Amino acid sequence: MYYFIYCKGPNEKRFTLCNPWKGTRGMGKVYAPRFLKEQADYAVAWMTEHNPGFIFQRRPAR
């Protein structure tokens, strides 16, 4: 199963799709990268560590 990574900034109300390798946010599902579970867990942990104040989540790609 594939997963998307969603992120939310410190003053934002909603989560948006993000691309951790390019640093972009707010794209459609067609353009968002898909990750395997292990890859998504690693990316979320790395981004949480390096971006204080942001919240990152791994969600199934549907």
SULGI-V17441 format. One record per residue. RES is the residue in one letter. OMEGA is omega in radians with two decimals (* if undefined). Layout:
# SULGI-V17441
RES/OMEGA
RES/OMEGA
This chain:
# SULGI-V17441
M/3.13
Y/-3.10
Y/2.98
F/3.05
I/3.12
Y/3.12
C/3.12
K/3.13
G/-3.07
P/-3.09
N/-3.11
E/-3.12
K/-3.03
R/3.02
F/3.06
T/3.06
L/3.11
C/3.07
N/-3.05
P/-3.06
W/3.09
K/-3.13
G/-3.13
T/-3.13
R/3.02
G/3.14
M/3.07
G/-3.12
K/3.13
V/-3.06
Y/-3.10
A/3.11
P/3.09
R/-3.08
F/2.91
L/-3.03
K/-3.11
E/3.12
Q/-3.14
A/3.11
D/3.12
Y/-3.12
A/3.13
V/3.13
A/-3.13
W/-3.12
M/3.10
T/3.14
E/-3.04
H/-3.13
N/-3.13
P/-3.14
G/3.11
F/3.09
I/-3.14
F/3.13
Q/3.01
R/-3.14
R/3.13
P/3.09
A/-3.13
R/*
